Protein backbone atom coordinates (compact mmCIF):
# COMPACT_ATOMS: atom_id res chain seq x y z
CA UNK A 1 0.00 0.00 0.00
CA UNK A 2 0.00 2.10 -2.03
CA UNK A 3 0.34 -0.16 -5.06
CA UNK A 4 1.04 2.87 -7.24
CA UNK A 5 1.82 6.38 -6.16
CA UNK A 6 2.86 9.77 -7.42
CA UNK A 7 5.34 11.65 -5.29
CA UNK A 8 7.07 15.01 -5.63
CA UNK A 9 10.79 15.54 -5.08
CA UNK A 10 11.28 15.76 -1.31
CA UNK A 11 8.12 13.82 -0.41
CA UNK A 12 8.38 10.98 2.08
CA UNK A 13 5.98 8.01 2.05
CA UNK A 14 5.69 4.80 4.06
CA UNK A 15 4.87 1.71 2.05
CA UNK A 16 3.17 -1.30 3.61
CA UNK A 17 2.02 -4.73 2.55
CA UNK A 18 -1.72 -5.28 3.13
CA UNK A 19 -2.26 -7.44 6.21
CA UNK A 20 -4.24 -9.97 4.16
CA UNK A 21 -1.17 -10.57 1.96
CA UNK A 22 1.29 -11.05 4.81
CA UNK A 23 -0.01 -14.63 5.30
CA UNK A 24 1.35 -15.01 8.82
CA UNK A 25 4.59 -13.14 8.13
CA UNK A 26 5.67 -10.41 10.48
CA UNK A 27 6.22 -6.97 8.88
CA UNK A 28 9.70 -7.09 10.46
CA UNK A 29 10.57 -9.98 8.10
CA UNK A 30 10.09 -7.77 5.02
CA UNK A 31 12.98 -5.88 3.41
CA UNK A 32 12.39 -2.82 1.20
CA UNK A 33 14.44 -1.72 -1.81
CA UNK A 34 14.15 0.14 -5.14
CA UNK A 35 14.77 -0.63 -8.80
CA UNK A 36 16.28 2.81 -9.51
CA UNK A 37 18.10 4.53 -6.66
CA UNK A 38 18.51 7.78 -8.59
CA UNK A 39 14.76 8.55 -8.37
CA UNK A 40 14.11 7.70 -4.72
CA UNK A 41 15.81 6.42 -1.59
CA UNK A 42 14.75 3.85 0.97
CA UNK A 43 15.37 5.56 4.29
CA UNK A 44 15.07 2.32 6.25
CA UNK A 45 14.93 -1.13 4.62
CA UNK A 46 12.87 -2.46 7.55
CA UNK A 47 10.16 0.23 7.66
CA UNK A 48 9.33 0.86 3.99
CA UNK A 49 9.91 4.61 4.30
CA UNK A 50 10.88 6.09 0.93
CA UNK A 51 11.84 9.63 -0.04
CA UNK A 52 11.59 10.99 -3.60
CA UNK A 53 14.88 12.53 -4.79
CA UNK A 54 14.60 13.12 -8.56
CA UNK A 55 12.01 13.23 -11.35
CA UNK A 56 11.36 9.83 -12.94
CA UNK A 57 9.97 6.48 -11.93
CA UNK A 58 10.96 3.44 -9.91
CA UNK A 59 9.51 0.32 -8.37
CA UNK A 60 9.40 0.07 -4.60
CA UNK A 61 10.07 -3.59 -3.85
CA UNK A 62 9.21 -5.54 -0.72
CA UNK A 63 10.84 -8.94 -0.38
CA UNK A 64 10.48 -11.67 2.22
CA UNK A 65 14.02 -13.10 2.23
CA UNK A 66 13.14 -15.62 4.95
CA UNK A 67 10.61 -17.51 2.86
CA UNK A 68 11.92 -21.03 2.23
CA UNK A 69 10.24 -21.56 -1.12
CA UNK A 70 12.40 -21.76 -4.28
CA UNK A 71 12.27 -17.98 -4.57
CA UNK A 72 11.43 -15.21 -2.10
CA UNK A 73 7.99 -13.62 -2.20
CA UNK A 74 8.12 -10.16 -3.79
CA UNK A 75 5.64 -7.26 -3.85
CA UNK A 76 6.09 -4.18 -6.09
CA UNK A 77 4.62 -0.69 -6.17
CA UNK A 78 5.23 1.75 -9.02
CA UNK A 79 6.26 5.24 -7.96
CA UNK A 80 6.33 8.23 -10.31
CA UNK A 81 8.33 11.20 -9.02
CA UNK A 82 7.34 14.60 -10.40
C-alpha positions as CSV (number, residue, x, y, z in Angstrom):
1,X,0.0,0.0,0.0
2,X,0.0,2.1,-2.0
3,X,0.3,-0.2,-5.1
4,X,1.0,2.9,-7.2
5,X,1.8,6.4,-6.2
6,X,2.9,9.8,-7.4
7,X,5.3,11.6,-5.3
8,X,7.1,15.0,-5.6
9,X,10.8,15.5,-5.1
10,X,11.3,15.8,-1.3
11,X,8.1,13.8,-0.4
12,X,8.4,11.0,2.1
13,X,6.0,8.0,2.1
14,X,5.7,4.8,4.1
15,X,4.9,1.7,2.0
16,X,3.2,-1.3,3.6
17,X,2.0,-4.7,2.5
18,X,-1.7,-5.3,3.1
19,X,-2.3,-7.4,6.2
20,X,-4.2,-10.0,4.2
21,X,-1.2,-10.6,2.0
22,X,1.3,-11.0,4.8
23,X,0.0,-14.6,5.3
24,X,1.3,-15.0,8.8
25,X,4.6,-13.1,8.1
26,X,5.7,-10.4,10.5
27,X,6.2,-7.0,8.9
28,X,9.7,-7.1,10.5
29,X,10.6,-10.0,8.1
30,X,10.1,-7.8,5.0
31,X,13.0,-5.9,3.4
32,X,12.4,-2.8,1.2
33,X,14.4,-1.7,-1.8
34,X,14.2,0.1,-5.1
35,X,14.8,-0.6,-8.8
36,X,16.3,2.8,-9.5
37,X,18.1,4.5,-6.7
38,X,18.5,7.8,-8.6
39,X,14.8,8.5,-8.4
40,X,14.1,7.7,-4.7
41,X,15.8,6.4,-1.6
42,X,14.7,3.8,1.0
43,X,15.4,5.6,4.3
44,X,15.1,2.3,6.3
45,X,14.9,-1.1,4.6
46,X,12.9,-2.5,7.6
47,X,10.2,0.2,7.7
48,X,9.3,0.9,4.0
49,X,9.9,4.6,4.3
50,X,10.9,6.1,0.9
51,X,11.8,9.6,0.0
52,X,11.6,11.0,-3.6
53,X,14.9,12.5,-4.8
54,X,14.6,13.1,-8.6
55,X,12.0,13.2,-11.4
56,X,11.4,9.8,-12.9
57,X,10.0,6.5,-11.9
58,X,11.0,3.4,-9.9
59,X,9.5,0.3,-8.4
60,X,9.4,0.1,-4.6
61,X,10.1,-3.6,-3.9
62,X,9.2,-5.5,-0.7
63,X,10.8,-8.9,-0.4
64,X,10.5,-11.7,2.2
65,X,14.0,-13.1,2.2
66,X,13.1,-15.6,5.0
67,X,10.6,-17.5,2.9
68,X,11.9,-21.0,2.2
69,X,10.2,-21.6,-1.1
70,X,12.4,-21.8,-4.3
71,X,12.3,-18.0,-4.6
72,X,11.4,-15.2,-2.1
73,X,8.0,-13.6,-2.2
74,X,8.1,-10.2,-3.8
75,X,5.6,-7.3,-3.8
76,X,6.1,-4.2,-6.1
77,X,4.6,-0.7,-6.2
78,X,5.2,1.8,-9.0
79,X,6.3,5.2,-8.0
80,X,6.3,8.2,-10.3
81,X,8.3,11.2,-9.0
82,X,7.3,14.6,-10.4
